[in-house]
Amino acid sequence: MGHDPDNTEAIQVIDIEAIDSGPGPFCMSAGLDLKPLISSIEKIGLINSPVLIKNDQERFDIVAGYKRILALKSIGWKTIPCKILPRSGMSDLECLLLGLYENLCVRHFNDVEKGMILKRLSLLVKKTEILKIYMPLLNLPSHEPVLSLYLRIEDELEDIIKASICSNKMSLHAAKMILDLRGDERAGICNLLGELIFNVNQQRQLIEYLGDIKQLSGVSISAIFDSDEIKKIRYDDHLNNPQKVNGILKILRSMIFPRLIESEESFKKIISRLNLPEGVKIVASPYFESPDYQMVIQFKDGAQLKKKIDLLSSSKGLSDIRDPWEKDK
């Protein structure tokens, strides 16, 4: 690419309505927070003019400055001073790369933006070139599965889900997991993640549980969300975010492992009746995979340890500890 936009004709004042402000062929911006840019423009004006090129409809596509134009439009500018590229002297690839390198100088791209860039590049250059040159530019490993993932995010996911990824409400891993779900199921998961804050691991658990329930029982994900148990927790104003998230995951888990959940609850009741000294816990292995249980004793010194051991040794309730699936005698 050898064209310098500063060497175009003098900056022209363009009617803002003549500019296609949608995400055109060279756009690589998503999840935009325009407030800082608007504040800057209102205080000191427009520092760098957007770069445009005329399209076949005799309107202008944005080559660089998409956020600037949206910001200017939102604060009521009717005309914008812009640099205009000569259509005859610029290929689509040159326009795309101009915008790419300008953005690389000033910011990092989010995952949705990387998908936009890779998709646009895939229409103009060979896959081998994308893997060798442009994936490293975007701080991505040069692996075909990674490229495929980002292309699918751009091609297949709805705008509301892309917005959720941009706002970090949905992780990239979660987005990958929902790609093969139906659109309404993806939307249901996206809406839940918009209401409640799930960490990355909890998002993985949520989607895995929903998929397992769907496969085991044939119940759709939408129907699961419509269940009275889920809605009761989801819309309970007396519960905070962690309580709602953990409650929903617990319900989903119980749908998959009803006997395991019953055993866990039974074991908790057995331990709660022991009246253990403070700082003493009895725990089972995950999923009761091991036949053995563990006692954890927290103490400050030997004297405190001895006192707790003495209390435990005199506790008659310890003999009641048993596998939770055993019936009460």
Contacts in CASP RR format, 6 or more apart in sequence:
PFRMAT RR
TARGET T0000
AUTHOR 0000-0000-0000
METHOD contacts of the structure
MODEL  1
MGHDPDNTEAIQVIDIEAIDSGPGPFCMSAGLDLKPLISSIEKIGLINSP
VLIKNDQERFDIVAGYKRILALKSIGWKTIPCKILPRSGMSDLECLLLGL
YENLCVRHFNDVEKGMILKRLSLLVKKTEILKIYMPLLNLPSHEPVLSLY
LRIEDELEDIIKASICSNKMSLHAAKMILDLRGDERAGICNLLGELIFNV
NQQRQLIEYLGDIKQLSGVSISAIFDSDEIKKIRYDDHLNNPQKVNGILK
ILRSMIFPRLIESEESFKKIISRLNLPEGVKIVASPYFESPDYQMVIQFK
DGAQLKKKIDLLSSSKGLSDIRDPWEKDK
1 93 0 8 1.000
1 94 0 8 1.000
1 97 0 8 1.000
1 98 0 8 1.000
2 94 0 8 1.000
3 85 0 8 1.000
3 89 0 8 1.000
3 90 0 8 1.000
3 94 0 8 1.000
3 98 0 8 1.000
5 51 0 8 1.000
5 63 0 8 1.000
5 64 0 8 1.000
5 83 0 8 1.000
5 85 0 8 1.000
5 98 0 8 1.000
6 83 0 8 1.000
8 83 0 8 1.000
8 84 0 8 1.000
8 85 0 8 1.000
8 86 0 8 1.000
9 84 0 8 1.000
9 86 0 8 1.000
11 49 0 8 1.000
11 81 0 8 1.000
11 82 0 8 1.000
11 83 0 8 1.000
12 81 0 8 1.000
12 82 0 8 1.000
12 84 0 8 1.000
13 79 0 8 1.000
13 80 0 8 1.000
13 81 0 8 1.000
13 82 0 8 1.000
14 52 0 8 1.000
14 60 0 8 1.000
14 79 0 8 1.000
14 80 0 8 1.000
14 81 0 8 1.000
14 82 0 8 1.000
14 84 0 8 1.000
15 78 0 8 1.000
15 79 0 8 1.000
16 69 0 8 1.000
16 72 0 8 1.000
16 73 0 8 1.000
16 77 0 8 1.000
16 78 0 8 1.000
16 79 0 8 1.000
16 80 0 8 1.000
18 59 0 8 1.000
18 60 0 8 1.000
19 52 0 8 1.000
19 59 0 8 1.000
19 60 0 8 1.000
19 62 0 8 1.000
19 69 0 8 1.000
19 80 0 8 1.000
19 82 0 8 1.000
20 55 0 8 1.000
20 59 0 8 1.000
20 60 0 8 1.000
20 61 0 8 1.000
20 62 0 8 1.000
21 62 0 8 1.000
21 66 0 8 1.000
21 69 0 8 1.000
21 70 0 8 1.000
21 73 0 8 1.000
22 62 0 8 1.000
23 29 0 8 1.000
23 30 0 8 1.000
23 66 0 8 1.000
23 116 0 8 1.000
24 61 0 8 1.000
24 62 0 8 1.000
25 61 0 8 1.000
25 92 0 8 1.000
25 95 0 8 1.000
25 96 0 8 1.000
25 120 0 8 1.000
26 61 0 8 1.000
26 62 0 8 1.000
26 63 0 8 1.000
26 64 0 8 1.000
26 92 0 8 1.000
26 95 0 8 1.000
26 96 0 8 1.000
26 99 0 8 1.000
26 120 0 8 1.000
27 62 0 8 1.000
27 66 0 8 1.000
27 116 0 8 1.000
28 66 0 8 1.000
28 99 0 8 1.000
28 100 0 8 1.000
28 103 0 8 1.000
28 109 0 8 1.000
28 113 0 8 1.000
28 116 0 8 1.000
28 117 0 8 1.000
28 120 0 8 1.000
29 66 0 8 1.000
29 67 0 8 1.000
29 113 0 8 1.000
30 110 0 8 1.000
30 112 0 8 1.000
30 113 0 8 1.000
30 116 0 8 1.000
30 162 0 8 1.000
30 163 0 8 1.000
30 166 0 8 1.000
31 110 0 8 1.000
31 112 0 8 1.000
31 162 0 8 1.000
31 163 0 8 1.000
31 166 0 8 1.000
31 167 0 8 1.000
32 67 0 8 1.000
32 70 0 8 1.000
34 67 0 8 1.000
34 70 0 8 1.000
34 71 0 8 1.000
34 74 0 8 1.000
37 67 0 8 1.000
37 68 0 8 1.000
37 71 0 8 1.000
38 71 0 8 1.000
38 74 0 8 1.000
38 75 0 8 1.000
40 47 0 8 1.000
41 68 0 8 1.000
41 71 0 8 1.000
41 72 0 8 1.000
41 75 0 8 1.000
42 75 0 8 1.000
46 68 0 8 1.000
46 72 0 8 1.000
46 80 0 8 1.000
46 81 0 8 1.000
48 65 0 8 1.000
48 68 0 8 1.000
49 80 0 8 1.000
49 81 0 8 1.000
49 82 0 8 1.000
49 83 0 8 1.000
50 62 0 8 1.000
50 63 0 8 1.000
50 64 0 8 1.000
50 65 0 8 1.000
50 66 0 8 1.000
50 68 0 8 1.000
50 69 0 8 1.000
50 80 0 8 1.000
50 82 0 8 1.000
50 83 0 8 1.000
51 62 0 8 1.000
51 63 0 8 1.000
51 64 0 8 1.000
51 65 0 8 1.000
51 82 0 8 1.000
51 83 0 8 1.000
51 84 0 8 1.000
51 85 0 8 1.000
51 98 0 8 1.000
51 99 0 8 1.000
51 102 0 8 1.000
52 60 0 8 1.000
52 61 0 8 1.000
52 62 0 8 1.000
52 63 0 8 1.000
52 82 0 8 1.000
52 83 0 8 1.000
52 84 0 8 1.000
52 85 0 8 1.000
53 60 0 8 1.000
53 61 0 8 1.000
53 63 0 8 1.000
53 84 0 8 1.000
53 85 0 8 1.000
53 87 0 8 1.000
53 90 0 8 1.000
53 95 0 8 1.000
54 60 0 8 1.000
54 61 0 8 1.000
54 84 0 8 1.000
54 87 0 8 1.000
55 61 0 8 1.000
60 82 0 8 1.000
60 84 0 8 1.000
61 95 0 8 1.000
62 69 0 8 1.000
63 85 0 8 1.000
63 95 0 8 1.000
63 98 0 8 1.000
63 99 0 8 1.000
64 98 0 8 1.000
64 99 0 8 1.000
64 102 0 8 1.000
64 103 0 8 1.000
69 80 0 8 1.000
72 80 0 8 1.000
85 95 0 8 1.000
92 124 0 8 1.000
93 124 0 8 1.000
93 125 0 8 1.000
96 120 0 8 1.000
96 121 0 8 1.000
96 124 0 8 1.000
100 117 0 8 1.000
100 137 0 8 1.000
103 109 0 8 1.000
104 137 0 8 1.000
108 139 0 8 1.000
109 117 0 8 1.000
109 138 0 8 1.000
110 165 0 8 1.000
110 166 0 8 1.000
111 150 0 8 1.000
111 153 0 8 1.000
111 165 0 8 1.000
111 166 0 8 1.000
111 172 0 8 1.000
111 175 0 8 1.000
112 153 0 8 1.000
112 154 0 8 1.000
112 162 0 8 1.000
112 165 0 8 1.000
112 166 0 8 1.000
114 138 0 8 1.000
114 140 0 8 1.000
114 150 0 8 1.000
115 150 0 8 1.000
115 151 0 8 1.000
115 153 0 8 1.000
115 154 0 8 1.000
116 154 0 8 1.000
117 134 0 8 1.000
117 138 0 8 1.000
118 130 0 8 1.000
118 134 0 8 1.000
118 135 0 8 1.000
118 138 0 8 1.000
118 147 0 8 1.000
118 150 0 8 1.000
118 151 0 8 1.000
118 154 0 8 1.000
119 150 0 8 1.000
119 151 0 8 1.000
119 154 0 8 1.000
119 155 0 8 1.000
121 130 0 8 1.000
121 134 0 8 1.000
122 130 0 8 1.000
122 151 0 8 1.000
125 134 0 8 1.000
127 144 0 8 1.000
127 147 0 8 1.000
130 147 0 8 1.000
131 142 0 8 1.000
131 143 0 8 1.000
131 144 0 8 1.000
131 147 0 8 1.000
132 142 0 8 1.000
135 141 0 8 1.000
135 142 0 8 1.000
135 143 0 8 1.000
135 146 0 8 1.000
135 147 0 8 1.000
136 142 0 8 1.000
140 146 0 8 1.000
140 147 0 8 1.000
140 150 0 8 1.000
149 176 0 8 1.000
152 179 0 8 1.000
153 162 0 8 1.000
153 165 0 8 1.000
153 175 0 8 1.000
153 179 0 8 1.000
156 179 0 8 1.000
157 165 0 8 1.000
157 175 0 8 1.000
157 179 0 8 1.000
157 186 0 8 1.000
158 183 0 8 1.000
158 186 0 8 1.000
158 187 0 8 1.000
158 190 0 8 1.000
160 187 0 8 1.000
160 190 0 8 1.000
161 170 0 8 1.000
161 175 0 8 1.000
161 178 0 8 1.000
161 186 0 8 1.000
161 187 0 8 1.000
161 190 0 8 1.000
164 170 0 8 1.000
164 190 0 8 1.000
164 193 0 8 1.000
164 194 0 8 1.000
165 171 0 8 1.000
165 172 0 8 1.000
165 175 0 8 1.000
169 193 0 8 1.000
169 194 0 8 1.000
169 197 0 8 1.000
170 190 0 8 1.000
170 193 0 8 1.000
170 203 0 8 1.000
171 200 0 8 1.000
171 203 0 8 1.000
173 200 0 8 1.000
173 203 0 8 1.000
173 204 0 8 1.000
174 189 0 8 1.000
174 193 0 8 1.000
174 200 0 8 1.000
174 203 0 8 1.000
174 204 0 8 1.000
174 207 0 8 1.000
177 204 0 8 1.000
177 207 0 8 1.000
177 208 0 8 1.000
178 185 0 8 1.000
178 186 0 8 1.000
178 189 0 8 1.000
178 207 0 8 1.000
181 189 0 8 1.000
181 221 0 8 1.000
182 221 0 8 1.000
184 222 0 8 1.000
185 210 0 8 1.000
185 220 0 8 1.000
185 221 0 8 1.000
185 222 0 8 1.000
188 221 0 8 1.000
188 222 0 8 1.000
188 225 0 8 1.000
189 206 0 8 1.000
189 207 0 8 1.000
189 210 0 8 1.000
189 221 0 8 1.000
192 198 0 8 1.000
192 206 0 8 1.000
192 225 0 8 1.000
192 234 0 8 1.000
192 248 0 8 1.000
193 203 0 8 1.000
195 234 0 8 1.000
196 234 0 8 1.000
196 241 0 8 1.000
196 244 0 8 1.000
196 245 0 8 1.000
196 248 0 8 1.000
197 241 0 8 1.000
197 245 0 8 1.000
198 206 0 8 1.000
198 245 0 8 1.000
202 245 0 8 1.000
202 249 0 8 1.000
205 249 0 8 1.000
206 248 0 8 1.000
206 249 0 8 1.000
206 252 0 8 1.000
209 249 0 8 1.000
209 252 0 8 1.000
209 253 0 8 1.000
209 255 0 8 1.000
209 256 0 8 1.000
210 221 0 8 1.000
210 224 0 8 1.000
210 252 0 8 1.000
211 221 0 8 1.000
212 256 0 8 1.000
213 219 0 8 1.000
213 224 0 8 1.000
213 252 0 8 1.000
213 255 0 8 1.000
213 256 0 8 1.000
214 220 0 8 1.000
214 221 0 8 1.000
214 224 0 8 1.000
216 256 0 8 1.000
217 255 0 8 1.000
224 230 0 8 1.000
224 252 0 8 1.000
224 255 0 8 1.000
225 231 0 8 1.000
229 251 0 8 1.000
230 248 0 8 1.000
230 251 0 8 1.000
233 239 0 8 1.000
233 244 0 8 1.000
233 247 0 8 1.000
233 248 0 8 1.000
233 251 0 8 1.000
234 244 0 8 1.000
234 248 0 8 1.000
236 244 0 8 1.000
250 261 0 8 1.000
253 261 0 8 1.000
254 261 0 8 1.000
257 287 0 8 1.000
259 325 0 8 1.000
260 287 0 8 1.000
260 288 0 8 1.000
262 324 0 8 1.000
263 288 0 8 1.000
263 324 0 8 1.000
263 325 0 8 1.000
264 284 0 8 1.000
264 324 0 8 1.000
266 324 0 8 1.000
266 325 0 8 1.000
267 284 0 8 1.000
267 324 0 8 1.000
270 320 0 8 1.000
270 321 0 8 1.000
270 322 0 8 1.000
270 324 0 8 1.000
271 282 0 8 1.000
271 321 0 8 1.000
273 317 0 8 1.000
273 320 0 8 1.000
274 282 0 8 1.000
274 315 0 8 1.000
274 317 0 8 1.000
274 318 0 8 1.000
274 320 0 8 1.000
274 321 0 8 1.000
275 315 0 8 1.000
276 282 0 8 1.000
276 312 0 8 1.000
276 315 0 8 1.000
277 307 0 8 1.000
277 308 0 8 1.000
277 311 0 8 1.000
277 312 0 8 1.000
279 296 0 8 1.000
279 297 0 8 1.000
279 298 0 8 1.000
279 299 0 8 1.000
279 308 0 8 1.000
280 295 0 8 1.000
280 296 0 8 1.000
280 297 0 8 1.000
280 298 0 8 1.000
280 308 0 8 1.000
280 312 0 8 1.000
281 295 0 8 1.000
281 296 0 8 1.000
282 293 0 8 1.000
282 294 0 8 1.000
282 295 0 8 1.000
282 296 0 8 1.000
282 321 0 8 1.000
283 293 0 8 1.000
283 294 0 8 1.000
283 296 0 8 1.000
284 290 0 8 1.000
284 293 0 8 1.000
284 294 0 8 1.000
285 292 0 8 1.000
285 293 0 8 1.000
285 294 0 8 1.000
288 323 0 8 1.000
288 324 0 8 1.000
293 321 0 8 1.000
297 305 0 8 1.000
297 308 0 8 1.000
297 309 0 8 1.000
299 305 0 8 1.000
299 308 0 8 1.000
312 318 0 8 1.000
END
